[in-house]
Structures are given as structure tokens and as C-alpha cells.
């Protein structure tokens, strides 16, 4: 449902998962590189070279294994545990995974994410109307802490395109998404 900076754990992000038929949400705290990997997949962006999660996806596809689903299987001392459920020629294989990596792969394979009722009861939250409406799909700022259009507004469209190429070559996909959004916003006006 959303990726945003974690209020309680400053350098981290929270991925908020939601029930398909319910109002409970499951906030999962992840690191900035995993948040970037998820945001890139959601935005459909790709760089000149595959990132780690793209490499893993390519490897699974080469081995003819399909990621069928992710299961957030446990929570211990505030840390979620996950399993990847793979299907290789009808053989079901489960692989232990960090939850953040599992979520990054789920966005690439477009597979469902499941958890158990007990985990939702213990770690789930219910957002009220205004909180739910204010939730945005992404709030992944660049690592320097800069905002989106404040710094980019001083660039011409040509300079933005050059800057976009530069940050893509550096594989700074968070910044690339911000530049792309600035270019899109200008083309609308």
C-alpha cells in the first residue's frame, strides 16, 4: 500500500501491507536499499545493469523456477520472518528469506504476499479514515535528504534529461525517479 520513512527508526522505511478484504495494515520496517529496490520495481524502472533483486529474479527464471507467493511466517522480538514459495516444474520449494528481500522480489514477480492471522493480530494496525487517505504509494527521498522539486525546479528540461542519464549510470534510482517525476510534472503544465 505504501512506502514511507519510518518515524520510529529514522534511517529506515516502513512498507505498509494491507488486507485485501479488511482494514488491517501490517507495517514492516526495512532498510533504505530494500525500500529503493521496491520503489524501483513499483515504478517499473530499470538501470543499465541488474540490481541484486533483478539478478535473483533472472536467476530463478533461467532455472525455470517461478516465485508463486511470499509468506510472512513469523515475528520474533519485532522482526518479521518470511519464506519464498517457489514452483519448479511442479515441485514446491520453500526458501528462508529476509522479509525485506521477499517483498522486493514479490514486486518483481507480481506475486501475492500472505501472512497468518496471529501475526496480523499481534503486529497489525487499523488506520482511521484520514490516515488511510493520506497514505501515499511512495515517499522515498534521496539519501542526502533533499526534497523532490525544490532543487530540481532550478533545472531546465534539457538539464533534467542530462541529470537523469547521469544518475541512472550511477544506479541512483531514487534520484532518477524524482527527476522523472519532475519532467512528467512539467510536461503536464
Long-range contacts (C-beta under 8 A, 24 or more apart in sequence): 1-25, 1-135, 1-137, 2-135, 2-136, 2-137, 2-138, 2-139, 3-35, 3-38, 3-39, 3-42, 3-137, 3-138, 3-139, 3-140, 4-135, 4-136, 4-138, 4-139, 5-139, 5-141, 13-140, 15-100, 15-103, 16-135, 17-72, 17-113, 17-115, 19-120, 23-126, 23-127, 24-120, 24-124, 24-125, 24-126, 25-124, 25-125, 25-126, 25-127, 26-72, 26-115, 26-119, 26-120, 26-123, 26-124, 26-125, 27-123, 27-125, 28-72, 28-80, 28-99, 28-100, 28-103, 30-99, 30-100, 30-103, 31-100, 32-143, 34-100, 34-101, 34-103, 34-104, 35-140, 36-140, 36-173, 36-174, 37-104, 38-103, 38-104, 38-107, 39-138, 39-140, 39-173, 39-174, 39-177, 40-173, 40-177, 41-104, 41-107, 41-108, 42-107, 42-137, 42-138, 43-138, 43-177, 43-180, 45-173, 45-176, 45-177, 45-180, 47-168, 47-171, 47-173, 48-168, 48-169, 48-171, 49-171, 51-171, 51-173, 53-101, 53-104, 53-105, 53-108, 54-108, 56-105, 57-105, 57-108, 57-109, 60-86, 63-88, 64-88, 64-89, 65-93, 66-109, 67-105, 67-106, 67-109, 67-111, 68-92, 68-111, 69-111, 69-112, 69-113, 69-114, 70-97, 70-102, 70-103, 70-105, 70-106, 70-111, 70-112, 70-113, 70-114, 71-113, 71-114, 71-115, 72-99, 72-102, 72-113, 72-114, 72-115, 72-116, 72-119, 73-115, 73-116, 74-119, 75-119, 75-122, 75-123, 80-119, 80-123, 138-177, 140-174, 140-177, 141-174, 141-178, 142-172, 142-174, 142-175, 142-178, 143-174, 148-178, 148-181, 148-182, 149-182, 149-185, 152-178, 152-179, 152-182, 153-182, 155-182, 157-183, 157-186, 160-186
